[in-house]
Amino acid sequence: MKVQLPTNIIIRPPTPQDAKGVADLVVFLDIQDTGESDITEEVILEEWSRPRFDLAKDAWVAVAITDDGEQIVGYEEAYNRDAHAYYMADGYVHTHYRDLGIGTALLLRVEERIQEQMHLAPPDRDVYVRAGVSGKDHTGCQLLEGTGYAPRRYFWRMRIEMDHPPEAAVLPSGITWRNFIPGQDEHVVFDGFREAFRDGWGYTEWVYEDWAQRQFGEDFDPSLWFLAFDGDELAGGALCEFRPAILSNSQDGWVSQLAVRRPYRRKGVGFALLKLAFAEFYRRGTRRVG
């Protein structure tokens, strides 16, 4: 199927110089949908540096050419998450440029790219693509469902806004906690979290190098990683960071990963870890944690 786009719209692979334009597009749409965004140019560039992601082949920008210059009005990517059998697609179209065929044209690029690679998948694996879309983006939802995609999971962004210090954390008897120690705990946390997340929907086997690249960037703060132990055994952890709050020109606290290993669940470990995180963010002057 071919899509006839307006003559002033072109679709091409992005370059690193397009990261700001893509970030501006995503921020604009995020603010329309939720009133906030934590996407920056640096976040986009970090996403483009993921293993198994080829910017020249796995992403596309739709560019509108106007009298005022060029503007990125659409973006799409296809990420080979696991063994050429599990792909993730993520796409955006500026609200002023919808109903022009841009979203359809970008989605076709995704499917063509996956079809090029699906012969590389293990013969015993089904090939599928998971496409994320905001529930408030009704045009995007209609596009995906009209193209044969079906809803499978819904994800919620949760937040606490604290107007007073949180209650003290109470860990179960025999469980202690401490912060992450660089040079000592990397594989302890990786192995424990990998085990815990195996129970989750859509799990694919973690690779240490990929995980470490995502976790240990320049903003990594080991004092915001809270680990619970039963003796020398990791029971669980809350891996936290700061994220930019674009509209308020500030930073929010963010719980990136919360995990409790199966033998320690339903004992209050996760609740205590969250309270430890909330208390530290509050101590640093941050009142909002997501």
C-alpha positions in Angstrom: 0.0 0.0 0.0 1.3 3.5 -0.9 0.3 6.7 0.8 0.1 9.9 -1.2 1.5 12.7 1.1 1.1 16.4 0.6 3.9 17.7 -1.6 5.5 19.7 1.2 5.9 16.6 3.4 8.9 14.4 3.1 9.9 11.3 5.1 13.6 10.5 5.6 15.9 8.9 8.1 16.8 11.2 11.0 20.3 12.4 11.8 21.7 13.2 15.2 21.0 16.9 14.4 17.3 16.1 14.3 17.2 15.0 18.0 16.1 18.5 19.2 13.3 18.6 16.6 12.1 15.1 17.6 12.3 16.1 21.3 10.3 19.3 20.6 7.6 17.2 18.8 7.3 14.7 21.6 7.3 17.4 24.3 4.5 19.3 22.4 2.3 16.1 22.2 3.1 15.0 25.8 2.0 18.4 27.2 -1.2 18.3 25.1 -2.0 14.8 26.4 -0.8 15.0 30.0 0.2 18.6 30.7 3.8 17.7 31.2 6.9 16.0 29.7 10.2 14.7 30.7 11.7 14.2 27.2 14.8 16.2 26.3 17.2 16.2 23.3 19.6 14.2 25.5 17.0 11.5 26.1 16.4 11.1 22.4 20.1 10.8 21.7 20.4 8.2 24.4 17.6 6.2 22.9 19.3 6.4 19.5 22.4 4.9 21.0 20.8 1.7 22.1 22.3 -1.6 21.0 20.6 -3.2 18.0 19.3 0.2 16.8 20.4 1.6 13.5 19.4 5.3 13.2 19.7 5.2 9.4 17.4 2.2 9.1 15.2 2.0 12.2 13.8 5.5 12.4 12.1 8.1 10.3 11.1 11.7 10.5 8.3 13.4 8.6 9.4 16.9 7.7 7.1 19.8 6.7 8.7 22.3 4.3 7.1 25.7 4.8 8.0 29.3 4.0 9.5 29.5 7.5 11.8 26.6 6.9 11.6 22.9 7.9 9.7 21.4 10.9 9.7 17.8 12.1 6.0 17.0 12.3 6.2 13.2 12.6 8.5 10.6 14.0 8.5 6.8 14.1 11.0 4.1 15.1 11.2 0.3 15.1 13.4 -1.3 17.8 14.6 -4.9 17.6 14.1 -5.7 21.2 14.8 -9.4 21.1 16.2 -11.7 18.4 14.4 -10.1 15.4 11.2 -11.6 16.8 10.0 -8.9 19.2 9.9 -5.4 18.0 8.8 -2.2 19.6 7.3 0.7 17.6 6.8 4.2 18.8 5.4 7.0 16.7 4.2 10.6 16.9 2.4 13.0 14.5 1.9 16.7 15.3 -1.8 17.5 15.8 -1.7 20.2 13.1 -0.6 17.6 10.6 -2.9 14.7 11.3 -5.4 13.2 8.8 -2.8 13.7 6.0 -1.6 10.2 5.9 1.7 10.8 7.8 1.0 8.3 10.6 0.0 5.6 8.0 3.1 6.3 5.9 5.4 6.1 9.0 3.7 2.9 10.2 4.3 1.3 6.8 8.0 2.1 7.1 8.0 0.1 10.4 6.3 -2.9 8.9 8.6 -2.9 5.8 11.7 -2.7 8.0 10.5 -5.6 10.2 9.7 -7.7 7.1 13.2 -7.1 5.9 14.6 -8.7 9.1 12.0 -11.3 10.2 13.9 -14.1 8.4 16.6 -13.6 11.0 14.2 -14.6 13.9 14.6 -18.1 15.4 12.4 -20.6 13.6 10.5 -21.4 16.7 9.5 -17.8 17.5 6.5 -15.8 16.2 7.4 -12.3 15.1 5.4 -9.5 16.5 5.5 -5.8 17.1 4.4 -3.9 20.1 3.3 -0.3 19.3 2.8 2.2 22.1 0.3 5.0 21.9 -1.2 7.5 24.4 -4.7 6.6 25.4 -5.6 10.3 24.7 -4.3 10.1 21.2 -7.6 8.9 19.6 -6.3 9.4 16.1 -3.3 7.2 16.9 -5.4 4.5 18.5 -7.8 4.4 15.5 -4.8 4.2 13.1 -3.3 1.2 14.9 -6.6 -0.6 15.4 -7.6 0.1 11.8 -4.3 -1.4 10.6 -4.8 -4.7 12.5 -3.3 -4.0 15.9 -5.2 -5.0 19.0 -5.0 -3.6 22.5 -3.1 -5.9 24.8 -1.9 -3.9 27.8 -2.6 -0.6 29.4 0.1 1.3 31.4 -0.5 4.0 34.1 1.8 6.7 35.1 1.5 7.1 38.9 2.6 10.0 41.1 2.7 11.1 44.7 2.8 14.8 45.7 4.0 15.2 49.2 3.1 18.2 51.4 4.7 16.7 54.5 7.5 14.2 55.2 6.5 10.6 54.4 6.1 8.1 57.2 9.2 6.2 58.2 9.9 3.0 56.3 9.4 -0.2 58.2 11.2 -3.3 56.8 10.2 -6.8 57.7 12.1 -8.5 60.4 15.5 -9.8 59.2 15.6 -7.4 56.2 18.0 -4.5 56.1 18.7 -1.9 53.5 21.5 0.2 52.2 22.4 2.2 49.1 24.1 0.8 46.0 27.9 0.5 46.2 29.6 1.1 42.8 32.1 -1.6 41.9 30.4 -4.1 44.2 26.7 -4.3 43.5 26.3 -4.1 39.7 25.9 -7.8 39.1 24.0 -8.4 42.4 21.3 -5.9 41.3 21.3 -7.1 37.7 20.8 -10.7 38.6 18.2 -10.0 41.3 16.2 -7.6 39.1 16.4 -9.9 36.1 15.0 -12.7 38.2 12.2 -10.5 39.6 11.2 -9.1 36.2 11.0 -12.6 34.6 7.5 -12.7 36.1 6.4 -9.6 34.1 4.5 -9.4 30.8 6.6 -9.1 27.7 9.8 -10.1 29.5 12.8 -10.8 27.2 16.1 -12.1 28.6 18.3 -9.2 29.9 21.8 -8.7 28.7 24.1 -7.2 31.3 25.9 -4.8 28.8 22.6 -3.4 27.5 21.2 -3.0 31.1 24.4 -1.3 32.3 24.5 1.1 29.4 21.0 2.3 30.3 21.5 2.5 34.0 25.0 3.9 34.5 24.8 7.2 32.5 26.3 10.5 33.6 23.2 11.2 35.8 23.5 8.0 37.7 23.3 8.6 41.5 24.0 5.5 43.6 22.5 7.3 46.7 19.1 7.0 44.9 19.3 3.2 44.6 17.8 1.6 47.6 18.5 -2.1 48.1 16.9 -4.5 50.6 18.9 -7.5 51.8 18.3 -10.7 53.7 21.8 -11.2 55.0 23.9 -11.2 51.8 20.8 -12.1 49.6 19.2 -9.3 47.6 15.5 -9.2 48.5 14.5 -6.3 46.3 15.3 -2.7 45.3 14.1 0.7 44.1 16.2 2.2 41.5 15.5 6.0 41.3 16.6 9.1 39.5 15.7 12.7 38.8 13.8 13.6 35.6 13.2 17.0 34.2 9.8 18.6 34.6 9.8 20.7 31.5 7.0 23.2 32.3 8.2 24.0 35.8 11.8 24.1 34.8 12.6 21.7 37.7 13.2 18.1 38.4 10.8 15.4 39.6 11.8 12.2 41.5 11.3 9.1 39.4 11.2 5.4 40.5 12.7 3.8 37.4 12.4 0.2 38.6 10.9 -1.3 41.7 11.4 -5.1 42.1 11.0 -7.7 44.9 12.2 -11.2 44.3 9.5 -13.8 44.6 10.5 -15.3 48.1 10.2 -11.8 49.6 6.9 -10.6 48.1 3.8 -9.7 50.1 5.9 -8.9 53.2 6.1 -5.1 52.8 9.5 -5.0 51.2 8.4 -3.0 48.2 6.3 -0.6 50.3 9.2 0.1 52.6 11.6 0.7 49.6 9.2 3.2 48.2 9.0 5.1 51.5 12.8 5.2 51.7 12.9 6.7 48.2 10.1 9.2 49.0 11.9 10.3 52.1 15.2 10.9 50.3 13.5 12.9 47.5 11.7 14.9 50.2 14.9 15.6 52.1 16.4 16.9 48.8 13.5 19.3 48.3 11.6 17.3 45.7 7.9 16.9 46.4 6.7 15.1 43.3 7.7 11.5 42.6 6.5 9.4 39.7 
